[in-house]
Structure formats: C-alpha cells, structure tokens
Amino acid sequence: MTAARTSTAPFALAQIPTLLRGEVQPIQLWIAHWSPARVALYVAVIVGGTATFGWSVGAWRDSVQGLYTAIKFPLIVLLTAAGNGLLNGMLAPLLGTNISFRQSLLAVLMSFTIAAAVLGACAPLVYFVIWNSPTFSLQAQGATATTHSFIFVALVASMAAAGIAGNVRLLQLLRQLSGSEAAARRTLFGWLAGNLLLGSQLTWILRPFIGAPHLPVEFLRPNAFDGNLFELLFFHLRQLFS
C-alpha cells in the first residue's frame, strides 16, 4: 500500500530510488500524467546534483570559478532537457516509439534526473581527487596545464557516463512503449545523439567550467561561439598523452 501511494504521489522523495532503478510500471504511470509537483522534484534533483558536481570541479581554479560552474551546470542540463524533449517528441514516432511531446519531455527530464543524481553522488570523489592534485599555480605552468587537462577530460567523461546511464535506465520504458527491441534501441540512440550534440554545444558556449590557466576567471568567454568542445577535448587528450 505504501509503495502504491509513493508511485501515485505527485511529490515524494521515495520516487527517486524507483527512478534510479528504472522500474517500468511506476515510470510509465508518471509520464502519462503531467504533475507540476513531480516536475519540481526532478528539477530540484537536477539543480542539486549538477551544482554540487560543478562546484567540486570549478573549485580547483578558484572558489569564484566553482560558484560560476555550480550555476552554469544546472542551466546546461535543463536547457538540454527542454530542447531534446521537443526534438525527441518528433523523432520517437518516426523511430517506432509511441510517445507524445509531453511524455517525451518528462522522459528526458527523468533521464537527466538520473544523470544528475549520479553526478551528485560522484562529487565528493571528484573533489577528493582534485584536492589531492597539484594546486593551481601561475609559477608551475607545466604541472598546472597537465592538471587542467586531466580535470577537463575527467569532466567530459563523467558527464558522458552519467548521461548514458540516465538514458539506458529508461530503455525498458522505451521497450514497453514501442513493443519492439529494435525500435527502443533506435529511439535510445536518437536520444543519446541529441543529448551529445545539443549538450556539447551548450557546454561550449557557457564555458569556462574549470578555467584555463592562462585566462582570467570569467562567467562567460567573450569568444563563446568560436570553436567547439570536440576540438578542445582532442587538445587536452593530446596534452595528456603526448
């Protein structure tokens, strides 16, 4: 009886473990009915998890950079969720999954809630690693540049892993909605591709998150639209392994 009440309640923290486990029946019930209170719960988890993770990453450079990153991370996730919710609402029927725009938006929001919970849980570990890394120093340029590259690659890998985990957890839901394994996988791939393209571009525009050693601490870069995230990722990978 308690489990049933939790499943139907519009705002219950006990729904988060159910969501993390990817249980199909309650999740299918939740996306069938729009609930502002439940959406507020998802947004609260997204903001809390991503802000905590963002601060733990940005604090390596400066406490102000940590604050900026804590503000920008939730913005990226919420904007990506909104954009891909609309995009996936159009793509899902074409890929064989019977889902409406509203259900698509809720499903994407749920997937990002899972991802944010994973990132928030990883934040203490990330901060421990950064705490034990060489501190930011303008005098030790070599060590500082290497540490910056390591943190950047770890940041991108963590975001990618959490995003994939959030979407894959809803694969069972997609199977239920489409009635086909192939259609569910096509839809999942479409969701992942949309998250990658939109999320990476928003991340690039809203940089910096760590703060390049040779640049000042800023909320946004004046050349926000120059280049892309993949070029910078390749640069940092080369910096680490060359």
C-alpha positions as CSV (number, residue, x, y, z in Angstrom):
1,M,0.0,0.0,0.0
2,T,2.8,2.4,0.9
3,A,4.6,1.6,-2.4
4,A,1.4,2.3,-4.3
5,R,0.9,5.6,-2.6
6,T,4.5,6.6,-3.3
7,S,4.1,5.7,-7.0
8,T,1.0,7.9,-7.4
9,A,2.0,10.8,-5.1
10,P,3.0,13.9,-7.1
11,F,5.9,14.8,-4.8
12,A,7.7,12.0,-2.9
13,L,11.5,11.7,-2.4
14,A,11.0,7.9,-2.4
15,Q,10.3,8.1,-6.1
16,I,14.0,8.9,-6.8
17,P,15.3,5.4,-5.9
18,T,12.5,3.9,-8.1
19,L,13.6,6.2,-10.9
20,L,17.2,5.2,-10.5
21,R,16.3,1.6,-10.7
22,G,14.4,2.2,-13.9
23,E,11.2,0.4,-12.8
24,V,8.9,0.4,-15.8
25,Q,5.4,0.4,-14.3
26,P,5.6,3.4,-12.0
27,I,7.7,5.4,-14.5
28,Q,5.1,4.7,-17.2
29,L,2.4,5.9,-14.9
30,W,4.4,9.1,-14.1
31,I,4.9,10.1,-17.8
32,A,1.3,9.5,-18.5
33,H,0.2,12.3,-16.2
34,W,1.8,15.8,-16.0
35,S,2.4,16.8,-12.4
36,P,4.0,20.2,-11.7
37,A,5.0,18.9,-8.2
38,R,6.8,15.9,-9.7
39,V,8.5,18.1,-12.3
40,A,9.6,20.4,-9.4
41,L,11.1,17.3,-7.7
42,Y,13.1,16.4,-10.8
43,V,14.3,19.9,-11.3
44,A,15.4,20.1,-7.7
45,V,17.4,16.9,-8.0
46,I,19.0,18.1,-11.3
47,V,19.9,21.5,-9.8
48,G,21.3,20.0,-6.6
49,G,23.3,17.2,-8.2
50,T,24.8,19.1,-11.1
51,A,25.5,22.2,-9.0
52,T,27.4,20.1,-6.4
53,F,29.4,18.4,-9.1
54,G,30.1,21.7,-10.9
55,W,31.4,23.4,-7.7
56,S,33.7,20.4,-7.0
57,V,35.2,20.7,-10.5
58,G,35.5,24.5,-10.7
59,A,36.9,25.0,-7.2
60,W,40.3,23.7,-8.4
61,R,40.9,27.0,-10.1
62,D,39.2,29.4,-7.7
63,S,36.2,29.5,-5.4
64,V,34.6,32.1,-7.6
65,Q,35.0,29.7,-10.6
66,G,33.5,27.0,-8.5
67,L,30.4,29.2,-7.9
68,Y,30.2,30.1,-11.6
69,T,30.3,26.4,-12.6
70,A,27.7,25.5,-10.0
71,I,25.4,28.0,-11.6
72,K,26.1,27.0,-15.2
73,F,25.9,23.2,-14.9
74,P,22.2,23.1,-14.0
75,L,21.5,25.6,-16.8
76,I,23.1,23.3,-19.4
77,V,21.2,20.3,-18.2
78,L,17.8,22.0,-18.0
79,L,18.2,23.6,-21.4
80,T,19.4,20.4,-23.0
81,A,16.4,18.5,-21.5
82,A,14.0,21.1,-22.8
83,G,15.5,21.1,-26.3
84,N,15.8,17.4,-26.6
85,G,12.4,16.8,-25.1
86,L,10.9,18.7,-28.1
87,L,13.2,17.1,-30.6
88,N,12.7,13.6,-29.3
89,G,8.9,14.1,-29.3
90,M,9.2,14.4,-33.1
91,L,11.8,11.7,-33.6
92,A,10.3,9.0,-31.4
93,P,7.2,8.3,-33.6
94,L,9.4,8.2,-36.7
95,L,11.7,5.6,-34.9
96,G,8.8,3.4,-33.8
97,T,8.1,4.6,-30.3
98,N,4.6,5.8,-29.4
99,I,5.2,8.8,-27.2
100,S,3.8,12.3,-27.2
101,F,5.7,15.6,-26.8
102,R,4.7,15.9,-23.1
103,Q,5.7,12.3,-22.4
104,S,9.0,12.8,-24.3
105,L,9.8,15.9,-22.2
106,L,9.0,14.1,-19.0
107,A,11.1,11.0,-20.0
108,V,14.0,13.2,-20.9
109,L,13.7,15.1,-17.7
110,M,13.7,11.8,-15.8
111,S,16.8,10.6,-17.6
112,F,18.6,13.8,-16.7
113,T,17.4,13.4,-13.1
114,I,19.1,10.1,-13.0
115,A,22.3,11.6,-14.6
116,A,22.3,14.5,-12.1
117,A,21.9,12.0,-9.1
118,V,24.9,10.1,-10.4
119,L,27.0,13.3,-10.8
120,G,26.0,14.5,-7.4
121,A,27.0,11.2,-5.9
122,C,30.3,11.4,-7.6
123,A,31.0,14.9,-6.5
124,P,32.8,14.0,-3.2
125,L,35.0,11.6,-5.0
126,V,35.8,14.1,-7.7
127,Y,36.6,16.8,-5.1
128,F,38.9,14.3,-3.3
129,V,40.8,13.7,-6.5
130,I,41.1,17.4,-7.2
131,W,42.0,18.2,-3.6
132,N,45.0,15.8,-4.0
133,S,46.0,17.1,-7.4
134,P,48.6,19.9,-7.9
135,T,47.1,23.2,-6.9
136,F,46.6,26.0,-9.5
137,S,49.8,28.0,-9.8
138,L,50.9,30.5,-12.4
139,Q,54.5,29.7,-11.5
140,A,54.3,25.9,-12.1
141,Q,52.8,26.2,-15.6
142,G,53.7,22.6,-16.7
143,A,52.1,20.9,-13.8
144,T,49.1,23.3,-13.8
145,A,48.5,22.7,-17.5
146,T,48.6,18.9,-17.1
147,T,46.2,19.0,-14.1
148,H,43.9,21.3,-16.1
149,S,43.8,18.8,-19.0
150,F,43.2,15.9,-16.7
151,I,40.3,17.6,-14.9
152,F,38.8,18.6,-18.3
153,V,38.9,15.1,-19.7
154,A,37.6,13.7,-16.4
155,L,34.7,16.2,-16.5
156,V,33.7,15.3,-20.1
157,A,34.0,11.6,-19.3
158,S,31.8,11.9,-16.1
159,M,29.2,13.9,-18.0
160,A,29.1,11.4,-20.8
161,A,28.9,8.4,-18.5
162,A,26.2,9.9,-16.3
163,G,24.2,10.9,-19.4
164,I,24.4,7.4,-20.9
165,A,23.5,5.8,-17.6
166,G,20.4,8.1,-17.4
167,N,19.2,7.2,-20.8
168,V,20.0,3.5,-20.7
169,R,18.0,3.2,-17.4
170,L,14.9,4.1,-19.4
171,L,15.5,1.5,-22.1
172,Q,12.9,-0.8,-20.5
173,L,10.4,2.0,-20.7
174,L,11.1,2.5,-24.4
175,R,10.6,-1.2,-25.0
176,Q,7.3,-1.1,-23.2
177,L,6.1,2.0,-25.2
178,S,7.3,0.7,-28.6
179,G,6.7,-3.0,-28.2
180,S,9.9,-3.6,-30.1
181,E,13.5,-4.1,-29.1
182,A,14.8,-2.6,-32.3
183,A,12.5,0.5,-32.1
184,A,13.5,1.0,-28.5
185,R,17.2,0.9,-29.3
186,R,16.7,3.3,-32.3
187,T,14.9,5.7,-30.0
188,L,17.6,5.4,-27.3
189,F,20.3,6.1,-29.9
190,G,18.4,9.2,-31.2
191,W,18.1,10.5,-27.6
192,L,21.8,10.0,-26.9
193,A,22.8,11.7,-30.2
194,G,20.6,14.6,-29.4
195,N,22.0,14.9,-25.9
196,L,25.5,14.8,-27.3
197,L,25.1,17.4,-30.0
198,L,23.0,19.9,-28.1
199,G,24.6,19.3,-24.7
200,S,28.1,19.7,-26.0
201,Q,27.3,22.9,-27.9
202,L,25.7,24.5,-24.8
203,T,28.6,23.4,-22.7
204,W,31.0,25.1,-25.2
205,I,29.0,28.3,-25.3
206,L,28.7,28.6,-21.5
207,R,32.4,27.8,-20.8
208,P,34.6,28.1,-18.8
209,F,33.9,25.5,-16.2
210,I,37.4,24.8,-14.9
211,G,39.2,27.9,-16.1
212,A,42.3,27.8,-18.4
213,P,45.5,28.7,-16.5
214,H,46.4,31.5,-18.9
215,L,42.9,33.1,-18.9
216,P,41.1,35.1,-16.2
217,V,38.2,33.8,-14.1
218,E,35.1,34.8,-16.0
219,F,31.4,33.7,-16.1
220,L,31.5,33.6,-19.9
221,R,34.2,33.9,-22.5
222,P,33.9,36.8,-25.0
223,N,34.5,34.4,-27.9
224,A,31.8,32.0,-26.8
225,F,30.9,30.9,-30.3
226,D,34.4,30.2,-31.6
227,G,35.5,26.6,-32.0
228,N,33.7,23.6,-30.4
229,L,34.0,21.2,-27.5
230,F,35.4,18.3,-29.5
231,E,38.4,20.4,-30.7
232,L,39.2,21.3,-27.1
233,L,38.8,17.7,-25.9
234,F,41.2,16.5,-28.6
235,F,43.7,19.2,-27.5
236,H,43.6,18.1,-23.8
237,L,43.9,14.4,-24.7
238,R,46.9,15.2,-26.8
239,Q,48.3,17.3,-23.9
240,L,47.9,14.3,-21.5
241,F,49.3,11.5,-23.7
242,S,51.9,13.2,-25.9
